[in-house]
Amino acid sequence: METLTPPYLLLAAPVLSDPNFEKAVVLMGHHTEEGAVGWVVNRLVEGGAKALLPDEVARTIHPDTPLRIGGPVATPGLIVVHREPVDGVESIAMAPGLVVSATPEVLPHVFASAPDASPVDGLLVFGYAGWGPGQLEHEMEEGSWLVLPYDPYFAFPADIAGLWERSLARLGVTPGRVSSPPGGVN
């Protein structure tokens, strides 16, 4: 199987029952023969970012900023996945149109305004999804994952309600029509 070039979206197949990834939409930022890394974009921490951030940091962002559960692998702090670099803020360009920062200085630049119906500028996440060498390829061959080409509307959603279903529909997949063994479509 050919290694995919990020960014792209990984969609949990309807037959995937792992509770960490059931109905997950994962924005993939790194994928080489050495492994893969991405962030689940459609799982939220109840209470949003304000519930977990210290007051002095929380005051720098919009009060409705969601905090996403990026995946089952814990990170030492929050990560901001954003679409454009921010001048003067330390960050790593993961892929075209995909930048990652772990410094609080990025927060007011990316999350000062309210999320709306259009793609947002960034995602505030805790944790990530990671795969070792060949692991993701194996899971894809088993039919656990579907690939959706990168689209900011799905990668940086303002509204996550029904995102998995909308993502599958973009591929022409109806969840109830997928059967076992994984990957089989009726």
Residue pairs with C-beta under 8 A, 6 or more apart in sequence:
1 137
1 140
1 141
3 31
3 32
3 33
3 137
4 28
4 31
4 147
5 31
5 95
6 28
6 29
6 30
6 31
6 38
6 94
6 95
6 98
6 150
7 27
7 28
7 29
7 94
7 95
7 96
7 97
7 98
7 150
7 155
8 28
8 147
8 148
8 149
8 150
9 25
9 26
9 27
9 28
9 147
9 148
9 149
9 150
9 151
9 154
9 155
9 167
10 24
10 25
10 26
10 28
10 38
10 136
10 145
10 146
10 147
10 148
11 24
11 25
11 26
11 145
11 146
11 147
11 148
11 164
11 167
11 168
11 171
12 18
12 21
12 22
12 23
12 24
12 25
12 26
12 144
12 145
12 146
12 164
13 143
13 144
13 145
13 146
13 178
13 182
13 183
14 168
14 173
14 175
14 176
14 178
15 143
15 144
15 178
15 179
15 180
15 182
15 183
16 22
16 144
16 145
16 182
18 144
20 71
20 72
20 129
21 40
21 129
23 42
23 164
24 40
24 42
24 43
24 129
24 164
25 40
25 41
25 42
25 154
25 157
25 163
25 164
25 167
26 38
26 39
26 40
26 41
26 71
26 129
27 38
27 39
27 41
27 81
27 98
27 123
27 155
27 156
28 36
28 37
28 38
29 37
29 38
29 39
29 81
29 94
29 95
29 98
29 100
30 36
30 37
30 38
30 94
30 95
31 37
31 136
33 133
33 134
34 133
35 130
35 131
35 132
35 133
35 135
35 136
36 130
36 131
36 135
36 136
37 128
37 129
37 130
37 131
38 71
38 128
38 129
39 68
39 70
39 71
39 79
39 81
39 123
39 125
39 127
39 128
39 129
40 68
40 69
40 70
40 71
40 129
41 68
41 123
41 154
41 155
41 156
41 157
41 160
41 163
42 68
42 157
42 160
42 163
42 164
43 68
43 69
43 160
44 66
44 67
44 68
44 69
44 160
45 51
45 52
45 66
45 67
45 68
45 69
45 126
47 67
48 63
48 64
48 65
48 66
48 67
49 58
49 61
49 65
49 66
49 67
49 78
49 111
49 124
50 58
50 61
50 63
50 65
51 67
52 67
52 78
52 126
53 61
53 78
57 104
57 107
60 104
60 107
60 108
60 111
60 112
61 107
61 108
61 111
61 112
61 124
62 111
62 112
62 113
62 114
62 115
64 114
64 115
65 111
65 115
65 124
66 115
66 124
66 160
67 78
67 124
67 125
67 126
68 123
68 124
68 125
68 126
69 125
69 126
69 127
70 79
70 81
70 123
70 125
70 126
70 127
70 128
70 129
71 127
71 128
71 129
71 130
72 127
72 129
73 127
73 128
73 129
73 130
74 126
74 127
75 102
75 126
75 127
75 128
77 102
78 102
78 124
78 125
78 126
79 100
79 101
79 102
79 124
79 125
79 126
79 128
80 100
80 101
80 102
80 106
80 107
80 110
80 111
80 122
80 123
80 124
80 125
81 98
81 99
81 100
81 122
81 123
81 125
82 91
82 99
82 100
82 101
82 106
82 110
82 121
82 122
82 123
83 97
83 98
83 99
83 119
83 121
83 122
83 152
83 156
84 97
84 99
84 121
85 91
85 93
85 99
86 99
86 101
86 106
86 109
86 110
88 105
89 101
89 103
89 105
89 106
89 109
90 101
90 102
90 103
90 105
91 99
91 100
91 101
91 103
91 106
92 99
92 100
92 101
93 99
94 100
97 150
97 152
106 122
107 124
110 121
110 122
110 124
111 121
111 122
111 124
115 158
116 158
117 158
117 159
118 153
118 158
119 152
119 153
119 155
119 156
119 157
119 158
120 156
120 157
120 158
121 156
122 156
123 156
131 139
136 145
139 145
140 147
142 182
142 183
143 181
143 182
143 183
143 184
144 182
146 168
146 171
146 173
148 154
148 167
148 170
148 171
151 170
154 163
154 166
154 167
154 170
157 163
165 175
168 174
168 175
173 185
177 185
177 186
178 184
178 185
178 186
179 185
179 186
